[in-house]
Amino acid sequence: MDEMEQTVLAYVAKEYLEEDDDRELTVDTPLISGGIVDSFSMVSLKRFLEKKYQIQIPDADASAEAFDTVTSICTVVRRFRPN
Amino acid sequence: MAFSQAARDWYHRELAGIRDAGLFKEERFIHSLQDADIEVEFPSGAKPASVINLCANNYLGLSSHPEVIAAAHEGLRHRGYGMSSVRFICGTQDIHRELERKLTAFLGTEDTLLFPSCMDANAGVFEAVLNEQDVMIADRLVHASIVDGMRLCKAMQDTYKHADMGHLEEKLVEHQDKRFRLIITDGVFSMDGDLAPLDEIVALAEKHNAMVFVDDSHASGYIGKTGRGTHEHFGVLGRIDIITTTLGKALGGASGGCVSGRAELVEMCRQRARPYLFSNTVAPVIVSGALKVLELISASTERRDKLEANTVYWRKLLTDAGFDIKKGSSSIVPVMLYNAKLAQDVARDLFAEGIYVVGFFFPVVAKGQARIRTQLSAAHEKHHLDRAIAAFIKVGTKYDILGKNKAEIIAKYGT
């Protein structure tokens, strides 16, 4: 797991898991289809990524599929990150 | 033909997908007045069965109250059936103004505006009072109509974990750069029946300079000592900036809703809220019935007191029988089953025993949180609840869930 994956995973756990939620998150845990993050609360994740990595993610690229796992989220971030 | 065979085929496949996922909703036809005892045709075409209704939002039992019906008749006679106009052309009668004034007094606010439904109130209110300079910070379990309303508004959206005051405070601090912050919550959450901690929410709002919005649809009429709502229960009357609520539940159960709160915010809705501007308001017959409802519940707390007693009794019956219920004090009492199929099977078997309840499961509630939501009414008598618990025990025994906790039910049935 690289640094970006660790950062995103830590944010997702803090932002979306309840204190008594004992589910273990990995970079491949389905977040949206798995019912951990819903489309309503996904906006804070997108904003976190944009602020943290100084990028703009178009809404079309922040789809439920693209944001379903930490791995896929990091793929999106890298795509919009300046080289 | 515009509706081509290809289009028809696509919709057939989509509907089949909904059926296959177990999410297909079917109406049940009631052949009687809405009440504690009803006649229900289900499935469609079946002979109507006499059942006890444990799933209506008829908290105060006023849906078919003789005085409400009589007042509605009078309203029909004196103010007619329809308005054939939106409010600001020629669709406002004196009784609309009277109802808005009475709701303002009842809710302890500054002004009130009627909407065709609370769904419409929630769809219109945010866009009318906020813009892109502002942020809306909502509890993650707010009602779907609030989510829709927020999506129509240009203000930034954010959410906090359900009833988590620490998380809410983090968000309030994070968004101090915004012009206005609006905290958004239900008063009573419709699926869990728990109450938003409005005393803590108001304290945080005052500390961090935010406004507070509460949808009190499942509370107005019975929560609080005199039934004014969740704000009365938590001692924050007059400190909620926007309340939306419905006439479609405890307050007579017909239809209609309102935005009530700070005079300036309500006036902004009168000027800008699209569901108010572009549709007819509540029909005169319903306004007349609602006025009688407010008269009845302002004169006496007898009905909400009976509902409270029924709720305490029902919660005790379920707990003593060994059911796993959501703790709380509202008249929404969820019986937790965790597994979607189990929830549907138990609801079906209870119907066969003469008890009308409905199973709820994903996506209406979170995955692994399937349940039967029971709802109490002041129309229930002790004998209704005694008959209901006998049926619950019979069906609970069949599925071997009595005395089982969450882990044990999940071990047996999965999620």
Interface residues (C-beta under 8 A of the other chain):
Chain A: Y16 E18 G34 G35 D38 F40 S41 V43 S44 R47
Chain B: A138 R140 V147 M156 Q157 D158 T159 K161 H162 D164 F362 A366 K367 G368
